[in-house]
Amino acid sequence: MKILRSHTTPQFENDFIKLPEKIQLKSKKKIKLFEEDCFNRILDTHKLKGVLKNFWSFSIDDNYRCKWGQ
């Protein structure tokens, strides 16, 4: 499923620039992949639970994830 429109929050932008450059590059690649196919197996996309039940998450690597809401 292709994402027609995505955006980031100011909080995301502030947090993103604090990440190591290697993680920023990996994140940009995964976000691009997400926008092309949000359920690509590489991303390990999954629905969150509890107070975040309206959000989904995908993996950047073993230590970093990206979440989004619908």
Legacy VTK file of the C-alpha trace (Angstrom):
# vtk DataFile Version 3.0
C-alpha trace
ASCII
DATASET POLYDATA
POINTS 70 float
0.000 0.000 0.000
1.464 3.341 -1.067
1.220 6.291 1.329
-0.269 9.256 -0.508
0.759 11.874 2.009
3.026 11.917 5.059
4.401 14.611 7.296
6.558 14.975 10.373
5.965 16.889 13.562
8.278 19.583 14.931
9.128 17.193 17.786
10.166 14.542 15.268
12.370 17.049 13.429
14.071 18.110 16.679
14.648 14.516 17.759
15.790 13.435 14.304
18.657 15.936 14.052
19.992 14.641 17.377
20.347 11.098 16.032
23.723 9.793 14.869
24.287 10.426 11.153
24.350 6.690 10.402
20.864 6.294 11.927
19.591 9.380 10.085
20.672 7.883 6.751
19.169 4.503 7.577
15.968 6.223 8.709
15.630 8.200 5.480
15.912 4.982 3.462
13.322 3.204 5.612
10.923 6.172 5.523
11.167 6.226 1.729
10.473 2.483 1.646
7.550 3.028 4.035
6.054 5.670 1.746
6.268 3.248 -1.188
4.961 0.185 0.660
4.072 0.680 4.324
3.711 -3.068 4.909
6.977 -4.153 3.302
8.340 -7.115 5.303
11.674 -5.335 5.791
9.931 -2.717 7.944
8.310 -5.121 10.444
5.217 -2.866 10.508
2.911 -3.521 13.459
-0.009 -1.918 15.301
0.730 -0.539 18.752
-1.338 -1.269 21.863
-2.609 0.543 24.928
-2.550 4.351 24.891
-0.820 4.215 21.485
-3.483 1.953 19.940
-4.163 4.497 17.166
-0.549 4.305 15.999
1.555 1.941 13.952
5.300 1.399 14.143
8.042 0.190 11.822
11.649 -0.693 12.505
14.647 1.386 11.539
16.984 -1.128 13.181
17.058 -3.171 16.400
17.245 -0.028 18.552
15.175 2.548 16.637
11.550 2.570 15.522
9.336 5.082 13.800
5.658 5.424 14.709
2.817 7.013 12.803
-0.872 7.592 13.362
-3.783 7.356 11.030
LINES 1 71
70 0 1 2 3 4 5 6 7 8 9 10 11 12 13 14 15 16 17 18 19 20 21 22 23 24 25 26 27 28 29 30 31 32 33 34 35 36 37 38 39 40 41 42 43 44 45 46 47 48 49 50 51 52 53 54 55 56 57 58 59 60 61 62 63 64 65 66 67 68 69
